[in-house]
């Protein structure tokens, strides 16, 4: 060990792990979990054990700034008008801080954060489209026209920020962050796209900033110097009629001069466009850091927190060294691996479970691609880390196995690898058999598509775990039931994945027809003009279309229902479609193929039955989902001492479902 307590030769991250004074708050290091509402607990709207464990595990893992999840403020809704819950947010009468026990419950969370050595920052905001500065559509993507606020209503809302701040500080919060970015009510006042007022609250940049300045002043007047007061702003909207970096600097300057906040939190992008402020894997790392740097130059010496696709501790250190920011938001990195700061500090970079930028965490919360934020079963989730959302279960269930058993895992995809990892951690002897020459299964396949290379982070993580846990990995083994039984297993885990589907139509087995998986793998020869027949709503169709277009093919996609990528969340869909548009890919909805010939495809409308024909087709690519591969499981069932079926071999779904099943089986052995 070196004199600084780190292993000899370890990469130094001196800036990243240095403390910073932010108003009256001392942040122990520069790594921040910025506020993120992914539905970790709070089923009764108050901080509970699930909420606390999810966020505090990040503090124990070395994250210095814990933002938790946003606290939504009340709106001045008339008694005769309904509340609203939409994709645009919440307009509610009764916020959490009105409820008995709010302060006591939140104090338990804050105390746990402090005990772990971190600071607790509470964000407050009005995220709704029922109220606005002007009666114009607010989101650009949806036609939500709000009620235009009058002076009395604005006064009521400004006071609500101060009321909430007072309650949060009473619970021990170290800082209050006013949310004035991406589709919050304060943001709608800042944006020229949504603020068309001609009174003192609208017009030029200074007037549009007044609402935010008044909120910050009111909060400061109410809580004094008992906690830091900050504000989150966008460094650039990237929407038609919105403000750019130059005006973002002006906005920040007016806020700094008029309210003197203790910190700024800066992101870029908006809700449905490209780029989005929760950028997917396609976006370059540190998207928007240059914006944060320019804002920092304007507001210095006020510290600036930058948030925007920073997953790598080395990149975070670089941003600090270059003066882009004073604090670095690494929220998705801390979801994928809450212990990544401690691992980085100790030089164990290869043990970090890296985020892959799939956005399942936020998509689940916003769209309910899983359980849904408004559903009583809502919980956090992460594709690469199945402990997320299961923190209390893991804490209660994980322990060394009472009896060491021989566990044979067939299939080295996400489900099989996670099952193998957890079983080996608990002390079992684990053998993994994989038919191909690579681990990762469909996750590795996804990483071959343009802009999806970070999906390879997951197989890379498992490769390290295989070595650390002495798992016996055998590649290129196409085993049958007899070969598995010959290993004398105590337990067999069938993680054999799935098999691509094909529509039952004439010509589907022709030489010019290929599966999307083979196209991505590069194991088939495809002609110039390609028709993609799609019967799935995830990322497979856009991935293979993008791959073909990037290789110079002329691509036309026919989807059997409402359109491609129907299950892709709002934080990625614009980027995905922009790539296809840039590649010249044409897409058609409600079209189902009924026949494939050598150079033509016959189609019918899924709704009306209207027939059409596409001529001059060189190749047809099928992207029609997959079915479970269960032959081995059925051959072994009844003869193996104990057998489990996991992942896509159980039912093809997402990466999260696969890793979670693997974890649960590993815990149960």
C-alpha positions as CSV (number, residue, x, y, z in Angstrom):
1,X,0.0,0.0,0.0
2,X,1.1,3.6,-0.7
3,X,1.4,6.3,2.0
4,X,-2.0,7.5,1.0
5,X,-3.6,4.2,1.9
6,X,-4.2,3.2,-1.8
7,X,-2.6,0.2,-3.5
8,X,0.7,0.9,-5.2
9,X,0.2,2.1,-8.7
10,X,-3.5,2.9,-8.2
11,X,-4.8,5.7,-10.4
12,X,-5.1,8.9,-8.3
13,X,-8.4,10.7,-8.3
14,X,-7.3,13.5,-6.0
15,X,-9.9,16.1,-7.2
16,X,-12.8,13.7,-7.2
17,X,-12.2,12.6,-3.7
18,X,-11.5,16.1,-2.2
19,X,-14.1,17.8,0.0
20,X,-15.9,21.0,-1.1
21,X,-17.6,23.7,0.9
22,X,-21.0,24.6,-0.5
23,X,-22.6,27.3,1.6
24,X,-22.8,25.9,5.1
25,X,-22.5,22.3,3.8
26,X,-19.2,20.4,3.5
27,X,-19.5,17.8,0.8
28,X,-17.0,15.0,1.5
29,X,-16.2,14.4,-2.2
30,X,-17.3,15.5,-5.6
31,X,-19.4,12.5,-6.6
32,X,-23.1,13.3,-6.6
33,X,-26.3,11.3,-6.8
34,X,-28.4,14.0,-8.3
35,X,-32.1,13.9,-7.6
36,X,-33.7,11.1,-9.6
37,X,-37.3,9.9,-9.2
38,X,-37.1,6.2,-10.1
39,X,-39.7,5.1,-7.6
40,X,-37.6,3.6,-4.8
41,X,-40.1,3.2,-2.1
42,X,-42.3,6.0,-0.6
43,X,-45.5,4.0,-1.3
44,X,-47.2,6.0,1.3
45,X,-45.5,9.1,-0.1
46,X,-43.1,9.4,2.9
47,X,-39.6,8.2,3.3
48,X,-39.6,4.5,4.1
49,X,-37.1,1.6,4.6
50,X,-37.1,0.8,0.9
51,X,-36.4,4.4,-0.1
52,X,-33.7,4.8,2.6
53,X,-31.9,1.6,1.8
54,X,-31.8,2.3,-2.0
55,X,-30.3,5.7,-1.6
56,X,-28.1,5.2,1.5
57,X,-26.4,2.2,0.0
58,X,-24.8,4.8,-2.4
59,X,-23.6,6.8,0.6
60,X,-22.0,3.7,2.1
61,X,-20.5,3.0,-1.3
62,X,-18.7,6.4,-1.3
63,X,-21.1,8.8,-3.0
64,X,-20.6,12.1,-1.2
65,X,-23.9,13.9,-2.2
66,X,-27.2,12.0,-1.9
67,X,-30.0,13.7,-3.7
68,X,-32.7,11.1,-3.2
69,X,-35.9,11.7,-5.1
70,X,-37.8,14.9,-5.8
71,X,-40.4,16.3,-3.4
72,X,-43.4,17.5,-5.4
73,X,-45.1,20.7,-4.3
74,X,-48.8,21.4,-4.2
75,X,-50.6,23.4,-6.8
76,X,-53.4,26.0,-6.3
77,X,-56.1,23.8,-7.8
78,X,-59.7,25.0,-7.3
79,X,-62.0,22.6,-5.3
80,X,-64.1,22.0,-8.4
81,X,-61.1,21.2,-10.6
82,X,-59.5,17.7,-10.8
83,X,-55.9,16.9,-10.0
84,X,-53.7,15.7,-12.9
85,X,-51.3,12.9,-13.3
86,X,-49.9,12.8,-16.8
87,X,-46.6,12.2,-18.7
88,X,-46.0,15.9,-18.0
89,X,-46.0,15.4,-14.3
90,X,-48.1,15.8,-11.2
91,X,-50.6,18.6,-10.3
92,X,-51.6,17.7,-6.7
93,X,-53.3,19.4,-3.8
94,X,-51.7,17.4,-0.9
95,X,-47.9,17.1,-1.0
96,X,-46.0,14.7,1.2
97,X,-44.8,17.5,3.6
98,X,-48.5,18.1,4.6
99,X,-48.7,14.6,6.0
100,X,-48.3,13.7,9.7
101,X,-45.0,12.1,10.4
102,X,-43.3,13.6,7.3
103,X,-40.5,15.3,9.3
104,X,-39.8,12.3,11.5
105,X,-39.7,9.9,8.6
106,X,-37.5,12.1,6.5
107,X,-35.2,12.7,9.5
108,X,-34.6,8.9,9.7
109,X,-33.4,9.0,6.1
110,X,-31.2,12.0,6.6
111,X,-29.7,10.5,9.7
112,X,-28.8,7.4,7.8
113,X,-27.2,9.4,5.1
114,X,-25.1,11.3,7.7
115,X,-24.2,8.1,9.4
116,X,-22.8,6.8,6.1
117,X,-20.7,10.0,5.8
118,X,-22.5,11.9,3.1
119,X,-24.7,14.9,2.8
120,X,-28.5,14.9,2.1
121,X,-29.8,17.3,-0.5
122,X,-33.5,17.6,-1.0
123,X,-34.9,18.9,-4.3
124,X,-38.3,20.6,-4.5
125,X,-40.2,21.4,-7.6
126,X,-43.5,21.9,-9.4
127,X,-43.5,19.3,-12.2
128,X,-46.8,19.7,-13.9
129,X,-48.5,20.9,-17.1
130,X,-51.7,22.1,-15.5
131,X,-50.3,25.5,-14.6
132,X,-48.0,27.7,-16.7
133,X,-46.8,31.2,-17.4
134,X,-48.8,31.3,-20.6
135,X,-51.7,29.3,-22.2
136,X,-49.5,27.6,-24.8
137,X,-48.6,23.9,-25.1
138,X,-45.7,23.4,-22.7
139,X,-43.9,20.2,-23.8
140,X,-43.8,20.4,-27.6
141,X,-44.5,16.7,-27.8
142,X,-48.0,16.7,-26.2
143,X,-50.8,19.2,-26.5
144,X,-51.2,20.0,-22.8
145,X,-52.4,23.7,-22.6
146,X,-52.1,25.0,-19.0
147,X,-54.1,27.4,-16.9
148,X,-52.2,30.7,-17.1
149,X,-51.1,31.8,-13.6
150,X,-52.2,35.1,-12.2
151,X,-50.3,37.1,-9.5
152,X,-52.1,35.6,-6.6
153,X,-51.5,32.0,-7.8
154,X,-47.8,32.8,-8.4
155,X,-47.5,34.2,-4.9
156,X,-49.1,31.0,-3.6
157,X,-46.7,28.8,-5.5
158,X,-43.6,30.9,-4.5
159,X,-44.7,30.5,-0.8
160,X,-45.1,26.7,-1.3
161,X,-41.3,26.4,-2.1
162,X,-40.5,28.2,1.2
163,X,-43.0,26.1,3.1
164,X,-41.5,22.9,1.8
165,X,-37.9,24.0,2.4
166,X,-38.8,24.8,6.0
167,X,-40.1,21.3,6.5
168,X,-37.1,19.6,4.8
169,X,-34.6,21.6,6.9
170,X,-36.5,20.7,10.0
171,X,-35.8,17.1,9.0
172,X,-32.1,17.8,8.8
173,X,-31.5,18.3,5.1
174,X,-28.1,19.8,4.3
175,X,-29.3,21.6,1.2
176,X,-32.4,22.6,-0.7
177,X,-32.3,22.5,-4.5
178,X,-35.0,24.4,-6.4
179,X,-35.8,22.5,-9.6
180,X,-35.9,25.0,-12.5
181,X,-34.9,22.8,-15.3
182,X,-36.5,20.4,-17.9
183,X,-40.2,20.8,-17.8
184,X,-40.8,22.2,-14.3
185,X,-43.0,25.2,-13.7
186,X,-40.0,27.5,-13.0
187,X,-38.4,26.2,-16.2
188,X,-41.5,27.2,-18.2
189,X,-41.0,30.7,-16.9
190,X,-37.4,30.8,-18.0
191,X,-38.1,29.5,-21.5
192,X,-39.1,31.9,-24.3
193,X,-40.9,28.9,-25.9
194,X,-43.4,28.7,-23.0
195,X,-43.4,32.2,-21.4
196,X,-45.2,34.7,-23.6
197,X,-46.2,37.1,-20.8
198,X,-45.9,40.8,-21.2
199,X,-46.0,41.7,-17.5
200,X,-43.1,41.8,-15.1
201,X,-42.9,38.0,-15.2
202,X,-42.2,37.8,-19.0
203,X,-40.5,39.4,-21.9
204,X,-36.7,39.7,-21.9
205,X,-34.4,37.3,-20.2
206,X,-34.2,39.2,-17.0
207,X,-38.0,39.4,-16.6
208,X,-38.4,35.6,-17.4
209,X,-35.8,34.9,-14.7
210,X,-37.7,36.9,-12.0
211,X,-39.9,34.0,-11.0
212,X,-36.9,31.8,-10.1
213,X,-35.1,34.6,-8.4
214,X,-38.1,35.3,-6.2
215,X,-38.5,31.6,-5.3
216,X,-34.8,31.4,-4.2
217,X,-35.1,34.6,-2.2
218,X,-38.2,33.4,-0.4
219,X,-36.5,30.0,0.4
220,X,-33.5,31.8,1.7
221,X,-35.5,34.2,3.8
222,X,-37.4,31.3,5.3
223,X,-34.5,29.0,6.2
224,X,-31.6,31.4,6.5
225,X,-28.2,29.8,6.6
226,X,-29.3,26.6,8.2
227,X,-28.9,24.8,4.9
228,X,-27.4,25.4,1.5
229,X,-29.8,26.7,-1.2
230,X,-29.2,25.9,-4.8
231,X,-30.9,25.7,-8.2
232,X,-31.0,23.3,-11.1
233,X,-31.1,25.0,-14.5
234,X,-30.7,23.8,-18.1
235,X,-27.5,24.9,-19.9
236,X,-29.5,24.7,-23.2
237,X,-33.0,23.5,-24.0
238,X,-32.4,22.1,-27.5
239,X,-36.1,22.7,-28.5
240,X,-37.7,24.9,-31.0
241,X,-38.1,28.4,-29.6
242,X,-36.1,27.5,-26.4
243,X,-33.0,29.2,-25.1
244,X,-29.4,28.3,-26.1
245,X,-26.2,28.4,-24.1
246,X,-25.7,32.1,-24.5
247,X,-29.1,32.9,-22.9
248,X,-28.5,30.1,-20.3
249,X,-25.4,32.1,-19.3
250,X,-27.5,35.2,-19.0
251,X,-30.1,33.4,-16.9
252,X,-27.5,32.0,-14.6
253,X,-26.0,35.5,-14.3
254,X,-29.3,37.0,-13.3
255,X,-29.9,34.3,-10.8
256,X,-26.4,34.6,-9.3
257,X,-26.8,38.4,-9.0
258,X,-30.4,38.4,-7.8
259,X,-30.5,35.4,-5.4
260,X,-26.9,34.4,-4.7
261,X,-27.5,30.7,-4.5
262,X,-24.9,28.4,-2.9
263,X,-24.7,26.2,-5.9
264,X,-25.9,25.7,-9.5
265,X,-26.8,22.3,-10.9
266,X,-26.6,22.2,-14.7
267,X,-27.8,19.8,-17.3
268,X,-28.8,20.1,-21.0
269,X,-31.6,18.9,-23.2
270,X,-35.3,18.5,-22.8
271,X,-38.0,15.9,-22.3
272,X,-38.7,14.3,-25.7
273,X,-36.0,15.7,-28.0
274,X,-32.5,15.0,-29.0
275,X,-30.4,15.5,-26.9
276,X,-32.4,14.6,-23.8
277,X,-31.2,15.4,-20.3
278,X,-31.2,11.6,-19.5
279,X,-29.0,10.8,-22.5
280,X,-29.0,7.1,-23.7
281,X,-26.0,5.1,-24.9
282,X,-25.9,6.8,-28.2
283,X,-24.9,10.2,-26.7
284,X,-21.2,11.0,-26.2
285,X,-19.9,10.9,-22.6
286,X,-20.3,14.2,-20.7
287,X,-22.8,15.6,-23.1
288,X,-23.2,19.2,-22.1
289,X,-20.1,19.6,-20.0
290,X,-19.0,22.5,-22.1
291,X,-22.2,24.3,-21.3
292,X,-21.6,23.8,-17.6
293,X,-18.1,25.1,-17.9
294,X,-19.3,28.3,-19.6
295,X,-22.0,28.8,-16.9
296,X,-19.4,28.2,-14.2
297,X,-17.3,31.0,-15.8
298,X,-20.2,33.4,-15.4
299,X,-21.3,32.5,-11.8
300,X,-17.9,31.9,-10.2
301,X,-17.1,31.5,-7.3
302,X,-20.5,29.8,-6.8
303,X,-19.9,26.0,-7.3
304,X,-21.4,24.3,-10.3
305,X,-22.6,20.7,-10.3
306,X,-22.7,19.2,-13.8
307,X,-25.0,16.2,-14.6
308,X,-25.1,14.5,-17.9
309,X,-23.9,11.0,-18.8
310,X,-20.7,10.7,-16.7
311,X,-20.2,7.0,-15.9
312,X,-16.4,6.8,-15.6
313,X,-14.6,8.1,-12.5
314,X,-11.6,8.9,-14.6
315,X,-13.8,11.1,-16.8
316,X,-15.2,12.8,-13.7
317,X,-11.7,13.6,-12.5
318,X,-10.9,15.0,-16.0
319,X,-13.9,17.3,-15.9
320,X,-12.9,18.7,-12.5
321,X,-9.3,19.2,-13.7
322,X,-10.5,21.1,-16.8
323,X,-12.7,23.4,-14.8
324,X,-16.0,22.2,-16.3
325,X,-17.5,21.9,-12.9
326,X,-16.9,21.6,-9.2
327,X,-19.2,18.6,-8.5
328,X,-20.1,15.7,-10.9
329,X,-23.5,14.1,-11.1
330,X,-23.0,10.3,-11.5
331,X,-26.5,9.1,-10.8
332,X,-26.9,6.2,-13.2
333,X,-23.4,5.1,-12.4
334,X,-24.4,4.9,-8.8
335,X,-27.5,3.0,-9.6
336,X,-25.6,0.4,-11.7
337,X,-23.0,0.1,-8.9
338,X,-23.6,1.9,-5.6
339,X,-20.1,0.9,-4.5
340,X,-18.3,2.3,-7.6
341,X,-16.7,5.3,-5.7
342,X,-15.0,3.0,-3.1
343,X,-13.9,0.6,-5.9
344,X,-12.4,3.5,-7.8
345,X,-10.7,4.9,-4.7
346,X,-9.1,1.5,-4.2
347,X,-8.1,1.1,-7.8
348,X,-10.5,-1.8,-8.5
349,X,-11.8,-0.3,-11.7
350,X,-12.3,-3.7,-13.4
351,X,-14.8,-4.6,-10.6
352,X,-17.1,-1.7,-11.3
353,X,-20.5,-2.7,-12.7
354,X,-20.8,0.0,-15.3
355,X,-24.0,1.6,-16.5
356,X,-24.9,0.6,-20.1
357,X,-27.1,3.6,-20.9
358,X,-30.2,1.6,-21.6
359,X,-32.3,4.0,-19.4
360,X,-34.5,1.1,-18.1
361,X,-34.3,2.8,-14.6
362,X,-36.0,6.0,-15.7
363,X,-38.2,4.5,-18.3
364,X,-39.8,2.2,-15.8
365,X,-40.6,5.1,-13.5
366,X,-41.9,7.5,-16.1
367,X,-43.7,5.1,-18.5
368,X,-44.4,2.1,-16.3
369,X,-42.3,-0.1,-18.5
370,X,-42.4,-2.6,-15.7
371,X,-44.5,-1.3,-12.8
372,X,-45.1,2.4,-13.3
373,X,-44.6,5.4,-11.0
374,X,-48.4,5.6,-10.2
375,X,-48.7,1.9,-9.4
376,X,-48.6,0.8,-5.8
377,X,-46.1,-1.9,-6.9
378,X,-43.6,0.6,-8.2
379,X,-40.0,0.1,-7.3
380,X,-36.6,1.0,-8.6
381,X,-34.9,-1.2,-11.2
382,X,-31.7,-1.5,-13.2
383,X,-30.8,-3.8,-16.1
384,X,-27.3,-4.6,-15.0
385,X,-27.8,-4.6,-11.2
386,X,-30.8,-6.7,-10.1
387,X,-30.2,-5.8,-6.4
388,X,-31.6,-2.3,-7.3
389,X,-35.2,-2.4,-6.1
390,X,-34.5,-5.5,-4.2
391,X,-32.1,-4.0,-1.6
392,X,-34.0,-5.2,1.5
393,X,-34.5,-8.6,0.0
394,X,-30.8,-8.9,-0.7
395,X,-29.9,-7.8,2.8
396,X,-32.3,-10.3,4.3
397,X,-31.5,-13.3,2.0
398,X,-27.8,-13.1,1.0
399,X,-25.6,-15.4,3.2
400,X,-23.1,-18.1,2.6
401,X,-24.6,-21.4,1.6
402,X,-25.0,-24.0,4.3
403,X,-24.0,-26.8,2.0
404,X,-21.6,-26.4,-1.0
405,X,-23.2,-27.8,-4.1
406,X,-22.2,-28.3,-7.7
407,X,-24.2,-26.0,-9.9
408,X,-24.1,-26.3,-13.6
409,X,-25.3,-23.3,-15.6
410,X,-26.1,-23.9,-19.2
411,X,-26.0,-20.6,-21.1
412,X,-23.7,-17.6,-20.5
413,X,-26.2,-14.8,-21.2
414,X,-27.3,-12.2,-18.6
415,X,-29.5,-14.6,-16.6
416,X,-27.0,-17.5,-16.5
417,X,-24.1,-15.3,-15.6
418,X,-25.9,-13.5,-12.8
419,X,-27.1,-16.9,-11.4
420,X,-23.5,-18.2,-11.6
421,X,-22.1,-15.1,-9.9
422,X,-24.5,-15.1,-7.0
423,X,-24.2,-18.9,-6.5
424,X,-20.4,-18.7,-6.5
425,X,-20.4,-15.7,-4.1
426,X,-22.4,-17.9,-1.7
427,X,-19.7,-20.6,-1.9
428,X,-21.1,-23.1,-4.4
429,X,-19.0,-24.8,-7.1
430,X,-20.2,-23.3,-10.4
431,X,-19.6,-24.6,-13.9
432,X,-20.9,-22.5,-16.8
433,X,-21.4,-24.1,-20.2
434,X,-21.8,-21.8,-23.3
435,X,-22.4,-23.0,-26.8
436,X,-20.7,-20.0,-28.5
437,X,-17.2,-18.7,-28.1
438,X,-18.4,-15.6,-26.2
439,X,-20.3,-14.7,-23.1
440,X,-23.1,-12.2,-22.9
441,X,-25.8,-13.7,-25.1
442,X,-28.2,-11.1,-26.5
443,X,-26.6,-8.4,-24.5
444,X,-23.4,-8.9,-26.4
445,X,-25.4,-9.1,-29.6
446,X,-27.0,-5.7,-28.8
447,X,-23.6,-4.2,-28.2
448,X,-22.8,-4.8,-31.9
449,X,-25.4,-2.3,-33.1
450,X,-24.3,1.3,-33.7
451,X,-24.4,3.5,-30.6
452,X,-24.9,0.5,-28.3
453,X,-21.3,-0.5,-27.7
454,X,-21.6,0.2,-24.0
455,X,-23.8,-2.8,-23.7
456,X,-20.5,-4.8,-23.8
457,X,-19.8,-3.4,-20.3
458,X,-22.0,-6.1,-18.8
459,X,-20.2,-9.1,-20.3
460,X,-16.9,-7.4,-19.4
461,X,-18.1,-7.1,-15.8
462,X,-19.1,-10.8,-15.7
463,X,-15.7,-11.8,-17.2
464,X,-14.0,-10.2,-14.2
465,X,-16.4,-11.8,-11.8
466,X,-15.8,-15.2,-13.4
467,X,-12.1,-14.9,-12.6
468,X,-12.5,-13.4,-9.1
469,X,-14.9,-16.1,-8.1
470,X,-13.1,-19.0,-9.8
471,X,-16.1,-20.0,-11.9
472,X,-15.4,-22.8,-14.3
473,X,-16.4,-21.3,-17.7
474,X,-16.4,-23.6,-20.7
475,X,-17.0,-22.0,-24.1
476,X,-17.9,-23.7,-27.3
477,X,-19.8,-26.5,-25.5
478,X,-23.0,-27.5,-27.3
479,X,-24.2,-29.9,-24.7
480,X,-27.2,-32.1,-24.5
481,X,-29.0,-33.6,-21.4
482,X,-26.6,-36.6,-21.3
483,X,-23.5,-34.2,-21.2
484,X,-25.0,-32.2,-18.4
485,X,-25.8,-35.3,-16.3
486,X,-22.3,-36.5,-16.9
487,X,-21.1,-33.5,-14.8
488,X,-23.0,-34.9,-11.8
489,X,-24.7,-31.6,-10.9
490,X,-26.6,-31.1,-7.7
491,X,-28.4,-28.2,-9.4
492,X,-28.9,-27.3,-13.1
493,X,-29.8,-23.8,-14.2
494,X,-31.1,-23.7,-17.8
495,X,-30.3,-20.2,-19.1
496,X,-30.5,-21.3,-22.8
497,X,-32.0,-18.1,-24.0
498,X,-34.4,-17.9,-26.9
499,X,-34.8,-18.5,-30.6
500,X,-35.8,-15.9,-33.2
501,X,-39.3,-16.1,-34.5
502,X,-40.4,-16.0,-38.1
503,X,-43.9,-15.3,-39.5
504,X,-45.6,-18.3,-40.9
505,X,-45.9,-17.1,-44.5
506,X,-44.8,-18.4,-47.9
507,X,-41.2,-17.7,-48.8
508,X,-40.0,-17.0,-45.2
509,X,-37.4,-19.8,-45.6
510,X,-36.0,-18.4,-48.8
511,X,-32.2,-17.7,-49.3
512,X,-32.8,-13.9,-49.4
513,X,-34.4,-14.0,-45.9
514,X,-32.3,-13.5,-42.8
515,X,-32.8,-13.0,-39.0
516,X,-31.9,-9.6,-37.4
517,X,-29.6,-11.4,-35.0
518,X,-27.5,-12.8,-37.9
519,X,-27.3,-9.4,-39.5
520,X,-26.0,-7.8,-36.3
521,X,-23.5,-10.7,-35.9
522,X,-22.4,-10.3,-39.5
523,X,-22.9,-14.0,-40.3
524,X,-25.0,-13.5,-43.4
525,X,-24.7,-11.6,-46.7
526,X,-27.4,-9.0,-47.3
527,X,-28.2,-7.2,-50.6
528,X,-28.4,-3.5,-51.2
529,X,-32.1,-2.9,-50.9
530,X,-33.4,-4.4,-47.7
531,X,-36.9,-4.8,-46.3
532,X,-37.1,-5.3,-42.5
533,X,-40.3,-7.0,-41.3
534,X,-40.9,-6.0,-37.7
535,X,-43.1,-7.6,-35.1
536,X,-41.4,-6.3,-31.9
537,X,-41.6,-3.0,-30.1
538,X,-38.2,-2.7,-28.5
539,X,-34.7,-1.8,-29.7
540,X,-34.1,-4.8,-32.0
541,X,-35.8,-3.3,-35.1
542,X,-34.2,0.2,-34.9
543,X,-30.8,-1.4,-34.0
544,X,-30.7,-3.7,-37.1
545,X,-32.1,-0.9,-39.4
546,X,-29.5,1.4,-38.0
547,X,-26.8,-1.2,-38.6
548,X,-27.8,-1.8,-42.1
549,X,-28.1,1.9,-43.0
550,X,-24.6,2.5,-41.5
551,X,-23.3,-0.2,-43.8
552,X,-24.7,1.6,-46.9
553,X,-27.9,-0.4,-47.4
554,X,-31.2,1.1,-48.5
555,X,-33.6,0.2,-45.7
556,X,-37.3,0.1,-45.5
557,X,-39.1,-1.1,-42.3
558,X,-42.7,-2.4,-42.2
559,X,-44.1,-2.8,-38.7
560,X,-47.1,-4.9,-38.0
561,X,-48.7,-2.4,-35.6
562,X,-48.5,1.2,-34.6
563,X,-44.8,1.8,-35.4
564,X,-41.3,0.7,-34.5
565,X,-39.8,1.3,-31.0
566,X,-43.2,1.6,-29.3
567,X,-41.7,0.5,-26.0
568,X,-38.6,2.8,-26.2
569,X,-38.8,5.5,-23.6
570,X,-39.1,9.2,-24.1
571,X,-35.5,9.8,-23.2
572,X,-34.2,7.7,-26.1
573,X,-36.8,7.7,-28.8
574,X,-35.9,11.0,-30.4
575,X,-32.2,10.0,-30.7
576,X,-33.2,6.6,-32.1
577,X,-35.5,8.0,-34.7
578,X,-33.1,10.8,-35.7
579,X,-30.4,8.2,-36.4
580,X,-32.8,6.3,-38.7
581,X,-33.9,9.5,-40.5
582,X,-30.2,10.5,-41.0
583,X,-29.5,7.0,-42.5
584,X,-32.4,7.4,-44.9
585,X,-34.4,4.5,-43.3
586,X,-38.1,4.6,-44.2
587,X,-40.7,3.2,-41.8
588,X,-44.3,2.1,-42.3
589,X,-46.9,1.3,-39.6
590,X,-49.7,-1.3,-39.6
591,X,-48.1,-3.4,-42.4
592,X,-48.0,-7.2,-42.2
593,X,-46.2,-9.4,-44.7
594,X,-48.2,-12.2,-46.2
595,X,-45.7,-13.5,-48.8
596,X,-42.0,-13.2,-49.6
597,X,-40.7,-13.9,-53.1
598,X,-37.2,-13.5,-54.7
599,X,-37.4,-9.8,-55.2
600,X,-40.8,-8.7,-53.8
601,X,-42.8,-8.7,-50.6
602,X,-46.6,-8.8,-50.4
603,X,-48.2,-6.9,-47.5
604,X,-51.6,-6.2,-46.0
605,X,-52.8,-3.6,-43.7
606,X,-53.1,-5.0,-40.1
607,X,-56.2,-2.8,-39.7
608,X,-58.0,-2.7,-43.0
609,X,-56.7,-5.6,-45.0
610,X,-55.6,-3.4,-47.9
611,X,-53.0,-5.1,-50.0
612,X,-49.7,-3.7,-51.3
613,X,-46.5,-4.9,-52.9
614,X,-42.9,-3.8,-52.5
615,X,-40.8,-4.5,-55.6
616,X,-37.1,-4.6,-56.2
617,X,-36.2,-6.2,-52.9
618,X,-32.7,-7.8,-52.6
619,X,-33.0,-9.1,-49.0
620,X,-35.6,-9.4,-46.2
621,X,-34.6,-9.2,-42.6
622,X,-36.9,-10.5,-39.9
623,X,-37.2,-8.7,-36.5
624,X,-40.1,-10.6,-35.0
625,X,-39.2,-11.4,-31.4
626,X,-38.2,-14.8,-30.1
627,X,-39.5,-17.8,-28.3
628,X,-38.0,-19.6,-25.3
629,X,-35.4,-22.3,-26.0
630,X,-36.6,-25.1,-23.6
631,X,-35.5,-28.3,-25.2
632,X,-32.7,-29.0,-22.8
633,X,-34.9,-28.1,-19.8
634,X,-37.6,-30.5,-20.9
635,X,-35.0,-33.2,-21.5
636,X,-33.5,-32.8,-18.0
637,X,-36.7,-32.2,-16.1
638,X,-37.5,-35.1,-13.8
639,X,-34.0,-36.5,-14.0
640,X,-31.8,-33.7,-12.6
641,X,-31.8,-33.4,-8.8
642,X,-32.9,-29.8,-9.0
643,X,-33.5,-27.7,-12.1
644,X,-34.3,-24.1,-12.8
645,X,-35.4,-22.3,-15.9
646,X,-34.3,-18.6,-16.1
647,X,-34.1,-15.5,-18.3
648,X,-35.3,-15.6,-21.9
649,X,-35.6,-19.4,-21.7
650,X,-38.4,-18.8,-19.3
651,X,-39.9,-15.9,-21.2
652,X,-38.2,-13.4,-23.5
653,X,-38.3,-10.0,-21.9
654,X,-35.6,-7.4,-21.0
655,X,-32.1,-7.5,-19.5
656,X,-33.5,-6.6,-16.1
657,X,-35.9,-9.5,-16.0
658,X,-33.1,-11.9,-16.9
659,X,-30.6,-10.6,-14.3
660,X,-33.2,-10.5,-11.6
661,X,-34.3,-14.1,-12.2
662,X,-30.6,-15.1,-12.2
663,X,-30.0,-13.4,-8.9
664,X,-33.1,-14.9,-7.3
665,X,-32.2,-18.4,-8.3
666,X,-28.6,-17.8,-7.0
667,X,-30.0,-16.7,-3.7
668,X,-32.3,-19.6,-3.4
669,X,-29.7,-22.4,-3.8
